[in-house]
Structures are given as C-alpha cells and as structure tokens.
Amino acid sequence: MIKKTSSAIEKSKRQTVNRRSQNVFHSNVEWLLNSGIRIKDGTDKGALYGWKYLDPPSYPFVYSEITGYAISCYSWIYSELGQQGALVAAKDAAEWVKRNMDSEYLLVAGYRCLDTFTEKGDLSNQIYLFDNGMVMNGLINIYRLTGQKNFLTSARNMADSLINYFFKNSTINVALIDKLHRPVTDLKNKWSSAVGPHQSKISLGLLRLSKFDSNPIYVKFSNSVCELALSSQNSDGSFVTDISSNVIHMHPHLYACEGLVYSGIFLSNEEYFKAGLRGIIWATYQLNDKGGLTKDNSKASVEQSDVISQLLRLMILCHSDLLKFFDSSTLTNTIDKLHERILNFCILSNDVNRGGVKYLSKLESTCSWCTMFCMQALWLWLKKTNGKLKSDERWIDYFI
C-alpha cells in the first residue's frame, strides 16, 4: 500500500472542505428562497420572519430590517446566480415594504406572530434609524436591478424622512422613535436603540442614492454618520458600542467597519477606509482558540454566527490591504479558521431546515440574517480559495 504524501493529504483535505462549503452555500440559497422563513402568500407576502424555532416549529415575528436585507440578498442571488425565483422574491419583499410604510414612508420594526414572544418588546411601536436604513438600501438595490422608478421613489422618500426625524443640525440626534414619531431615548441601554458607530452602515444606501439623485444632501448625511463612527473609535481600533461599560459588541463594531470601508471606497476617502480597516484588524485579535468570534470581548461571551460571517466577508474583501499588517500565511490561516467555524453553525439535515444557520450553536432556531451573511461569506471564500477573486476586488454589489 502506497502511503500518501503530506501534500497529497493536504490537497485531499482542501478538496473535502471545498465541497462541504459549496454544499452549505447552495443549501443556504435554497433555504432562503424556498423555506418557510419567506412568506409567500397572504397579507405579509414578501416579508421575512426573523427566525424559526425548531421545536416546536414556529415563527415568532415578522422583521422589517431583515426584509430590507432580503431585498439585497435576493437581488444578489439573482445577479450572481441568475435564479429567476430570486428576482421574484426581491420584488415581493420590496412590495411588502411599500405596502407597510406609514404616512412618513417609515417602517416599524416588525410584528409579533406569537403572543408569547416578548424578547424585542412592542415591535409595532418601534421605528429604528438603522433598520430603515437597511430597507432603504434594499429598495435602491432592487431599483438598480430592475430600473423600476417606483422603488427609487420609495427609497428617496424613506431617506428624506430618516433625515427629518433622526437628525438635528446634520448629526444623528436619536436612533429610535415610536410610531407617532416621538423620540425614544432609552430601551434597556441596548446598543441597537442608541446613537452609535454602527449607524455608519446606512451610508451604503445614502451613497448609492446620491448616484441617482443630484441632491448633495445624501452624501452630506452619509459623511455625518461616518464622522460619528470615527469619533467613537478607540486608539486600539475598536468602536465604543456601550457607553456604560468597556464591553465591545462585535455586531455593531463590524457594522461600523462595513460602513466605513464602503464609504472609503465609494468616496475615495482614505481616512474612512483606514478606520474601517483598523476595526477589522482589532476584531481579528479577538478570535478565540478555535478561530471563531464571540458576541463581545468579555471573557464569558460565546460564539455568534453573524459576527463570524461579517468578519469573514470583510477579511476577504480587504485581503490585499490586510497583507500590509499580516504575513500571507497568517492571514490565510485566520480566514480559513473563520470559514471552518461558520460551517459548524449550518444545518445540513435532510429536512426543511437544511441550509438554515443557527445564531448560537446551542439555540434550537434558524436565523434569517445569519444565513444571508453566511451565504455571502461562503461565496467569497470559495472565490478566493479557487483563485477567482480579483486582486483589486474590495467590495461586491448587493452587499447584505
């Protein structure tokens, strides 16, 4: 019997991981398009549930922010994979948004479907700047894909209302208002309800909108949210996500990185790009012994799938820039470990849950946005690993 050489063994291992990643990627796409997480009929046709409880199976709430992400997600699937069903799903999600906008073209956070679901409070009385910013970006993306001007009009109306209700003197004044458009300044001190660096991600929509509108106000307010993020960055590269403690929450930290990196590229603004890059570098030093990323930087924190995928996407997209700070083997090894960790959150059972991604490995639920982030991260990893990622490719269209 001829023994395999170490290089042959390593090649076989890479091929196995590659096949597994492709399998998970295609299962992610299938789950997002065809599982019950997407509402396909009735008054909420086009919307997405936030997550699915596995035992017993149920969907606790419709999530407006994630329906906005879904527009971008399905637009990306159609653009990249050519799946006609994805275009239908993107349009359905956008039409749901239009039907559910209030008189000021804003969306409440969502709607409870289970009376027992109280985790997020009264969703129908919460209007978030960030959530609506993600929806606005989705509407612009479906306009880019279809050329249907009603989507662009809805995006512009939403952007104007965000500026009107959430900003004062060109800076963010409040992150959350109620359905009567009155400011809500405290909701259990959660980062999501506070003004913070994560809001720089709404620059994705504002800057895209500026391409289709001659009004310079959208670039002005995009710069405003990015300047806020800069002012919230610590000397080590981390972003302040909780003013009451030294804990850095990875999800908003990486949102800040996404917004700054994108704005830096779009505007050719080195200050923004370098700040985002410093945030990415800081995050890479927070990886645990297994190569995964936890919810925050406290010692008791556990791995969370959305932040693993967020960092994986950013590290691949900023790969050439990160080589100025890491040697090639270290950077590749870090990326591959992150990739390996995210695969462990993916469900590959031969049933309706196949392709869904868990938020936390021990939670018996599948998460819509975690699956979207994972899908794009795996696609980028596969492109990079198979030598199909361009050396100057620093961003992708329809980024979720």
C-alpha positions, 0 to 999 in steps of 0.5 A, a space after each residue: 500500500 502506497 502511503 500518501 504524501 503530506 501534500 497529497 493529504 493536504 490537497 485531499 483535505 482542501 478538496 473535502 472542505 471545498 465541497 462541504 462549503 459549496 454544499 452549505 452555500 447552495 443549501 443556504 440559497 435554497 433555504 432562503 428562497 424556498 423555506 418557510 422563513 419567506 412568506 409567500 402568500 397572504 397579507 405579509 407576502 414578501 416579508 421575512 420572519 426573523 427566525 424559526 424555532 425548531 421545536 416546536 416549529 414556529 415563527 415568532 415575528 415578522 422583521 422589517 430590517 431583515 426584509 430590507 436585507 432580503 431585498 439585497 440578498 435576493 437581488 444578489 442571488 439573482 445577479 450572481 446566480 441568475 435564479 429567476 425565483 430570486 428576482 421574484 422574491 426581491 420584488 415581493 419583499 420590496 412590495 411588502 415594504 411599500 405596502 407597510 410604510 406609514 404616512 412618513 414612508 417609515 417602517 416599524 420594526 416588525 410584528 409579533 406572530 406569537 403572543 408569547 414572544 416578548 424578547 424585542 418588546 412592542 415591535 409595532 411601536 418601534 421605528 429604528 434609524 438603522 433598520 430603515 436604513 437597511 430597507 432603504 438600501 434594499 429598495 435602491 438595490 432592487 431599483 438598480 436591478 430592475 430600473 423600476 422608478 417606483 422603488 427609487 421613489 420609495 427609497 428617496 422618500 424613506 431617506 428624506 424622512 430618516 433625515 427629518 426625524 433622526 437628525 438635528 443640525 446634520 448629526 444623528 440626534 436619536 436612533 429610535 422613535 415610536 410610531 407617532 414619531 416621538 423620540 425614544 431615548 432609552 430601551 434597556 441601554 441596548 446598543 441597537 436603540 442608541 446613537 452609535 458607530 454602527 449607524 455608519 452602515 446606512 451610508 451604503 444606501 445614502 451613497 448609492 442614492 446620491 448616484 441617482 439623485 443630484 441632491 448633495 444632501 445624501 452624501 452630506 448625511 452619509 459623511 455625518 454618520 461616518 464622522 460619528 463612527 470615527 469619533 467613537 473609535 478607540 486608539 486600539 481600533 475598536 468602536 465604543 458600542 456601550 457607553 456604560 461599560 468597556 464591553 465591545 459588541 462585535 455586531 455593531 463594531 463590524 457594522 461600523 467597519 462595513 460602513 466605513 470601508 464602503 464609504 472609503 471606497 465609494 468616496 475615495 476617502 482614505 481616512 474612512 477606509 483606514 478606520 474601517 480597516 483598523 476595526 477589522 484588524 482589532 476584531 481579528 485579535 479577538 478570535 478565540 482558540 478555535 478561530 471563531 468570534 464571540 458576541 463581545 470581548 468579555 471573557 464569558 461571551 460565546 460564539 455568534 454566527 453573524 459576527 463570524 460571517 461579517 468578519 469573514 466577508 470583510 477579511 476577504 474583501 480587504 485581503 490585499 490591504 490586510 497583507 500590509 499588517 499580516 504575513 500571507 500565511 497568517 492571514 490565510 490561516 485566520 480566514 480559513 479558521 473563520 470559514 471552518 467555524 461558520 460551517 459548524 453553525 449550518 444545518 445540513 439535515 435532510 429536512 426543511 431546515 437544511 441550509 438554515 444557520 443557527 445564531 448560537 450553536 446551542 439555540 434550537 432556531 434558524 436565523 434569517 440574517 445569519 444565513 444571508 451573511 453566511 451565504 455571502 461569506 461562503 461565496 467569497 471564500 470559495 472565490 478566493 480559495 479557487 483563485 477567482 477573486 480579483 486582486 483589486 476586488 474590495 467590495 461586491 454589489 448587493 452587499 447584505 
